[in-house]
Amino acid sequence: MMDELMYVVAAPFKRNDSTSISVRDFDYSLSFDLKWISPQQAAALRDLAVESGLLREEDKLLYPSFDPSTLTIPRDFHPSGDLLKQTLLIDKMLQYIAVCSNLEIRDIASKVNQIQEHFS
């Protein structure tokens, strides 16, 4: 899933040949330029990418945590339905944990990432 998510995240940056992109342009690129997903799905994938550490948001701009120019996105690449389903499921899980724990979703995602790195 992470490789597929990296391709999705990298695509708008590669398409715009940029190291930063506005939130609006990121979502627009995935939805209307590439015609991969709906605007709502683009927002959910963007949130997942931020929560998983692939994107950093600062002053309404997005910055990748990796160099998109080093990725070669397959010509026929298209996000799978599984990625979209997992995105929605992960989002729901994080929201549930946030409500139950009174923690921010970003804090929860950060802790999950720390645990994941520990076991990698």
PyMOL CGO cylinders between C-alpha atoms (Angstrom):
from pymol import cmd
from pymol.cgo import CYLINDER

trace = [
    CYLINDER, 0.00, 0.00, 0.00, 2.81, 2.44, 0.85, 0.3, 1, 1, 1, 1, 1, 1,
    CYLINDER, 2.81, 2.44, 0.85, 4.38, 2.21, -2.64, 0.3, 1, 1, 1, 1, 1, 1,
    CYLINDER, 4.38, 2.21, -2.64, 1.02, 2.87, -4.23, 0.3, 1, 1, 1, 1, 1, 1,
    CYLINDER, 1.02, 2.87, -4.23, 0.39, 5.80, -1.89, 0.3, 1, 1, 1, 1, 1, 1,
    CYLINDER, 0.39, 5.80, -1.89, 3.85, 7.18, -2.71, 0.3, 1, 1, 1, 1, 1, 1,
    CYLINDER, 3.85, 7.18, -2.71, 3.01, 7.08, -6.43, 0.3, 1, 1, 1, 1, 1, 1,
    CYLINDER, 3.01, 7.08, -6.43, -0.24, 8.95, -5.79, 0.3, 1, 1, 1, 1, 1, 1,
    CYLINDER, -0.24, 8.95, -5.79, 1.53, 11.54, -3.63, 0.3, 1, 1, 1, 1, 1, 1,
    CYLINDER, 1.53, 11.54, -3.63, 4.40, 11.98, -6.09, 0.3, 1, 1, 1, 1, 1, 1,
    CYLINDER, 4.40, 11.98, -6.09, 2.22, 12.44, -9.18, 0.3, 1, 1, 1, 1, 1, 1,
    CYLINDER, 2.22, 12.44, -9.18, 1.06, 16.04, -8.60, 0.3, 1, 1, 1, 1, 1, 1,
    CYLINDER, 1.06, 16.04, -8.60, 4.60, 17.14, -7.73, 0.3, 1, 1, 1, 1, 1, 1,
    CYLINDER, 4.60, 17.14, -7.73, 6.05, 15.46, -10.80, 0.3, 1, 1, 1, 1, 1, 1,
    CYLINDER, 6.05, 15.46, -10.80, 3.25, 16.81, -12.99, 0.3, 1, 1, 1, 1, 1, 1,
    CYLINDER, 3.25, 16.81, -12.99, 3.91, 20.37, -11.78, 0.3, 1, 1, 1, 1, 1, 1,
    CYLINDER, 3.91, 20.37, -11.78, 7.68, 19.90, -11.57, 0.3, 1, 1, 1, 1, 1, 1,
    CYLINDER, 7.68, 19.90, -11.57, 7.61, 21.42, -8.12, 0.3, 1, 1, 1, 1, 1, 1,
    CYLINDER, 7.61, 21.42, -8.12, 8.86, 20.76, -4.59, 0.3, 1, 1, 1, 1, 1, 1,
    CYLINDER, 8.86, 20.76, -4.59, 5.73, 22.26, -3.05, 0.3, 1, 1, 1, 1, 1, 1,
    CYLINDER, 5.73, 22.26, -3.05, 2.12, 22.52, -4.10, 0.3, 1, 1, 1, 1, 1, 1,
    CYLINDER, 2.12, 22.52, -4.10, -1.01, 24.06, -2.61, 0.3, 1, 1, 1, 1, 1, 1,
    CYLINDER, -1.01, 24.06, -2.61, -3.57, 21.78, -1.01, 0.3, 1, 1, 1, 1, 1, 1,
    CYLINDER, -3.57, 21.78, -1.01, -6.10, 22.86, -3.63, 0.3, 1, 1, 1, 1, 1, 1,
    CYLINDER, -6.10, 22.86, -3.63, -3.73, 22.14, -6.53, 0.3, 1, 1, 1, 1, 1, 1,
    CYLINDER, -3.73, 22.14, -6.53, -2.79, 18.75, -5.09, 0.3, 1, 1, 1, 1, 1, 1,
    CYLINDER, -2.79, 18.75, -5.09, -6.42, 17.66, -4.86, 0.3, 1, 1, 1, 1, 1, 1,
    CYLINDER, -6.42, 17.66, -4.86, -7.23, 19.21, -8.25, 0.3, 1, 1, 1, 1, 1, 1,
    CYLINDER, -7.23, 19.21, -8.25, -4.33, 17.39, -9.92, 0.3, 1, 1, 1, 1, 1, 1,
    CYLINDER, -4.33, 17.39, -9.92, -5.45, 13.98, -8.64, 0.3, 1, 1, 1, 1, 1, 1,
    CYLINDER, -5.45, 13.98, -8.64, -9.12, 14.61, -9.41, 0.3, 1, 1, 1, 1, 1, 1,
    CYLINDER, -9.12, 14.61, -9.41, -9.27, 16.63, -12.60, 0.3, 1, 1, 1, 1, 1, 1,
    CYLINDER, -9.27, 16.63, -12.60, -5.84, 16.56, -14.25, 0.3, 1, 1, 1, 1, 1, 1,
    CYLINDER, -5.84, 16.56, -14.25, -5.13, 12.86, -13.75, 0.3, 1, 1, 1, 1, 1, 1,
    CYLINDER, -5.13, 12.86, -13.75, -8.80, 11.87, -13.39, 0.3, 1, 1, 1, 1, 1, 1,
    CYLINDER, -8.80, 11.87, -13.39, -7.82, 9.18, -10.90, 0.3, 1, 1, 1, 1, 1, 1,
    CYLINDER, -7.82, 9.18, -10.90, -10.22, 9.88, -8.04, 0.3, 1, 1, 1, 1, 1, 1,
    CYLINDER, -10.22, 9.88, -8.04, -12.98, 12.18, -6.85, 0.3, 1, 1, 1, 1, 1, 1,
    CYLINDER, -12.98, 12.18, -6.85, -12.16, 15.41, -4.99, 0.3, 1, 1, 1, 1, 1, 1,
    CYLINDER, -12.16, 15.41, -4.99, -13.39, 13.81, -1.74, 0.3, 1, 1, 1, 1, 1, 1,
    CYLINDER, -13.39, 13.81, -1.74, -11.13, 10.80, -2.26, 0.3, 1, 1, 1, 1, 1, 1,
    CYLINDER, -11.13, 10.80, -2.26, -8.22, 13.12, -3.07, 0.3, 1, 1, 1, 1, 1, 1,
    CYLINDER, -8.22, 13.12, -3.07, -8.76, 14.93, 0.24, 0.3, 1, 1, 1, 1, 1, 1,
    CYLINDER, -8.76, 14.93, 0.24, -8.89, 11.60, 2.11, 0.3, 1, 1, 1, 1, 1, 1,
    CYLINDER, -8.89, 11.60, 2.11, -5.70, 10.37, 0.42, 0.3, 1, 1, 1, 1, 1, 1,
    CYLINDER, -5.70, 10.37, 0.42, -4.01, 13.70, 1.15, 0.3, 1, 1, 1, 1, 1, 1,
    CYLINDER, -4.01, 13.70, 1.15, -4.97, 13.42, 4.82, 0.3, 1, 1, 1, 1, 1, 1,
    CYLINDER, -4.97, 13.42, 4.82, -3.66, 9.86, 4.94, 0.3, 1, 1, 1, 1, 1, 1,
    CYLINDER, -3.66, 9.86, 4.94, -0.39, 10.94, 3.31, 0.3, 1, 1, 1, 1, 1, 1,
    CYLINDER, -0.39, 10.94, 3.31, 0.03, 13.74, 5.87, 0.3, 1, 1, 1, 1, 1, 1,
    CYLINDER, 0.03, 13.74, 5.87, -0.83, 11.41, 8.75, 0.3, 1, 1, 1, 1, 1, 1,
    CYLINDER, -0.83, 11.41, 8.75, 1.56, 8.74, 7.47, 0.3, 1, 1, 1, 1, 1, 1,
    CYLINDER, 1.56, 8.74, 7.47, 4.40, 11.23, 7.06, 0.3, 1, 1, 1, 1, 1, 1,
    CYLINDER, 4.40, 11.23, 7.06, 4.62, 11.22, 3.26, 0.3, 1, 1, 1, 1, 1, 1,
    CYLINDER, 4.62, 11.22, 3.26, 3.43, 14.83, 3.11, 0.3, 1, 1, 1, 1, 1, 1,
    CYLINDER, 3.43, 14.83, 3.11, 3.98, 17.81, 5.36, 0.3, 1, 1, 1, 1, 1, 1,
    CYLINDER, 3.98, 17.81, 5.36, 1.56, 20.73, 5.34, 0.3, 1, 1, 1, 1, 1, 1,
    CYLINDER, 1.56, 20.73, 5.34, 2.85, 24.20, 6.11, 0.3, 1, 1, 1, 1, 1, 1,
    CYLINDER, 2.85, 24.20, 6.11, 1.12, 27.52, 5.36, 0.3, 1, 1, 1, 1, 1, 1,
    CYLINDER, 1.12, 27.52, 5.36, -1.43, 25.81, 3.08, 0.3, 1, 1, 1, 1, 1, 1,
    CYLINDER, -1.43, 25.81, 3.08, 1.39, 24.26, 1.02, 0.3, 1, 1, 1, 1, 1, 1,
    CYLINDER, 1.39, 24.26, 1.02, 2.25, 20.58, 0.83, 0.3, 1, 1, 1, 1, 1, 1,
    CYLINDER, 2.25, 20.58, 0.83, 5.82, 19.27, 0.81, 0.3, 1, 1, 1, 1, 1, 1,
    CYLINDER, 5.82, 19.27, 0.81, 6.73, 15.63, 0.18, 0.3, 1, 1, 1, 1, 1, 1,
    CYLINDER, 6.73, 15.63, 0.18, 8.96, 13.91, 2.74, 0.3, 1, 1, 1, 1, 1, 1,
    CYLINDER, 8.96, 13.91, 2.74, 10.73, 12.15, -0.13, 0.3, 1, 1, 1, 1, 1, 1,
    CYLINDER, 10.73, 12.15, -0.13, 12.06, 13.21, -3.51, 0.3, 1, 1, 1, 1, 1, 1,
    CYLINDER, 12.06, 13.21, -3.51, 9.28, 12.55, -6.05, 0.3, 1, 1, 1, 1, 1, 1,
    CYLINDER, 9.28, 12.55, -6.05, 11.75, 12.90, -8.92, 0.3, 1, 1, 1, 1, 1, 1,
    CYLINDER, 11.75, 12.90, -8.92, 13.40, 9.64, -7.84, 0.3, 1, 1, 1, 1, 1, 1,
    CYLINDER, 13.40, 9.64, -7.84, 10.18, 7.68, -8.39, 0.3, 1, 1, 1, 1, 1, 1,
    CYLINDER, 10.18, 7.68, -8.39, 9.21, 6.29, -11.75, 0.3, 1, 1, 1, 1, 1, 1,
    CYLINDER, 9.21, 6.29, -11.75, 5.45, 6.03, -11.84, 0.3, 1, 1, 1, 1, 1, 1,
    CYLINDER, 5.45, 6.03, -11.84, 4.37, 3.25, -14.21, 0.3, 1, 1, 1, 1, 1, 1,
    CYLINDER, 4.37, 3.25, -14.21, 2.72, 4.65, -17.34, 0.3, 1, 1, 1, 1, 1, 1,
    CYLINDER, 2.72, 4.65, -17.34, -0.48, 2.70, -16.76, 0.3, 1, 1, 1, 1, 1, 1,
    CYLINDER, -0.48, 2.70, -16.76, -0.60, 3.38, -13.01, 0.3, 1, 1, 1, 1, 1, 1,
    CYLINDER, -0.60, 3.38, -13.01, -3.99, 4.09, -11.47, 0.3, 1, 1, 1, 1, 1, 1,
    CYLINDER, -3.99, 4.09, -11.47, -4.76, 3.94, -7.73, 0.3, 1, 1, 1, 1, 1, 1,
    CYLINDER, -4.76, 3.94, -7.73, -6.48, 0.69, -6.84, 0.3, 1, 1, 1, 1, 1, 1,
    CYLINDER, -6.48, 0.69, -6.84, -9.85, 0.45, -5.22, 0.3, 1, 1, 1, 1, 1, 1,
    CYLINDER, -9.85, 0.45, -5.22, -8.12, -1.26, -2.31, 0.3, 1, 1, 1, 1, 1, 1,
    CYLINDER, -8.12, -1.26, -2.31, -6.06, 1.87, -1.60, 0.3, 1, 1, 1, 1, 1, 1,
    CYLINDER, -6.06, 1.87, -1.60, -9.20, 3.97, -1.56, 0.3, 1, 1, 1, 1, 1, 1,
    CYLINDER, -9.20, 3.97, -1.56, -11.03, 1.51, 0.71, 0.3, 1, 1, 1, 1, 1, 1,
    CYLINDER, -11.03, 1.51, 0.71, -8.04, 1.28, 3.05, 0.3, 1, 1, 1, 1, 1, 1,
    CYLINDER, -8.04, 1.28, 3.05, -7.79, 5.06, 3.09, 0.3, 1, 1, 1, 1, 1, 1,
    CYLINDER, -7.79, 5.06, 3.09, -11.37, 5.40, 4.23, 0.3, 1, 1, 1, 1, 1, 1,
    CYLINDER, -11.37, 5.40, 4.23, -10.98, 2.60, 6.79, 0.3, 1, 1, 1, 1, 1, 1,
    CYLINDER, -10.98, 2.60, 6.79, -7.78, 4.05, 8.22, 0.3, 1, 1, 1, 1, 1, 1,
    CYLINDER, -7.78, 4.05, 8.22, -9.40, 7.48, 8.41, 0.3, 1, 1, 1, 1, 1, 1,
    CYLINDER, -9.40, 7.48, 8.41, -12.37, 6.04, 10.31, 0.3, 1, 1, 1, 1, 1, 1,
    CYLINDER, -12.37, 6.04, 10.31, -10.06, 4.15, 12.67, 0.3, 1, 1, 1, 1, 1, 1,
    CYLINDER, -10.06, 4.15, 12.67, -8.00, 7.24, 13.42, 0.3, 1, 1, 1, 1, 1, 1,
    CYLINDER, -8.00, 7.24, 13.42, -11.15, 9.27, 14.04, 0.3, 1, 1, 1, 1, 1, 1,
    CYLINDER, -11.15, 9.27, 14.04, -12.47, 6.61, 16.41, 0.3, 1, 1, 1, 1, 1, 1,
    CYLINDER, -12.47, 6.61, 16.41, -9.20, 6.47, 18.36, 0.3, 1, 1, 1, 1, 1, 1,
    CYLINDER, -9.20, 6.47, 18.36, -9.10, 10.28, 18.52, 0.3, 1, 1, 1, 1, 1, 1,
    CYLINDER, -9.10, 10.28, 18.52, -12.61, 10.47, 19.95, 0.3, 1, 1, 1, 1, 1, 1,
    CYLINDER, -12.61, 10.47, 19.95, -11.95, 7.73, 22.49, 0.3, 1, 1, 1, 1, 1, 1,
    CYLINDER, -11.95, 7.73, 22.49, -8.55, 9.03, 23.58, 0.3, 1, 1, 1, 1, 1, 1,
    CYLINDER, -8.55, 9.03, 23.58, -9.05, 12.80, 23.35, 0.3, 1, 1, 1, 1, 1, 1,
    CYLINDER, -9.05, 12.80, 23.35, -5.89, 13.00, 21.22, 0.3, 1, 1, 1, 1, 1, 1,
    CYLINDER, -5.89, 13.00, 21.22, -5.39, 14.78, 17.91, 0.3, 1, 1, 1, 1, 1, 1,
    CYLINDER, -5.39, 14.78, 17.91, -5.39, 12.56, 14.81, 0.3, 1, 1, 1, 1, 1, 1,
    CYLINDER, -5.39, 12.56, 14.81, -1.92, 13.82, 13.86, 0.3, 1, 1, 1, 1, 1, 1,
    CYLINDER, -1.92, 13.82, 13.86, -0.57, 12.81, 17.27, 0.3, 1, 1, 1, 1, 1, 1,
    CYLINDER, -0.57, 12.81, 17.27, -2.08, 9.36, 16.92, 0.3, 1, 1, 1, 1, 1, 1,
    CYLINDER, -2.08, 9.36, 16.92, -0.66, 8.95, 13.40, 0.3, 1, 1, 1, 1, 1, 1,
    CYLINDER, -0.66, 8.95, 13.40, 2.74, 10.08, 14.65, 0.3, 1, 1, 1, 1, 1, 1,
    CYLINDER, 2.74, 10.08, 14.65, 2.69, 7.46, 17.41, 0.3, 1, 1, 1, 1, 1, 1,
    CYLINDER, 2.69, 7.46, 17.41, 1.62, 4.76, 14.96, 0.3, 1, 1, 1, 1, 1, 1,
    CYLINDER, 1.62, 4.76, 14.96, 4.49, 5.75, 12.65, 0.3, 1, 1, 1, 1, 1, 1,
    CYLINDER, 4.49, 5.75, 12.65, 6.97, 5.58, 15.54, 0.3, 1, 1, 1, 1, 1, 1,
    CYLINDER, 6.97, 5.58, 15.54, 5.79, 2.09, 16.44, 0.3, 1, 1, 1, 1, 1, 1,
    CYLINDER, 5.79, 2.09, 16.44, 5.90, 1.01, 12.80, 0.3, 1, 1, 1, 1, 1, 1,
    CYLINDER, 5.90, 1.01, 12.80, 9.48, 2.31, 12.43, 0.3, 1, 1, 1, 1, 1, 1,
    CYLINDER, 9.48, 2.31, 12.43, 10.46, 0.49, 15.61, 0.3, 1, 1, 1, 1, 1, 1,
    CYLINDER, 10.46, 0.49, 15.61, 9.32, -2.85, 14.18, 0.3, 1, 1, 1, 1, 1, 1,
    CYLINDER, 9.32, -2.85, 14.18, 10.68, -2.28, 10.67, 0.3, 1, 1, 1, 1, 1, 1,
]
cmd.load_cgo(trace, "trace")
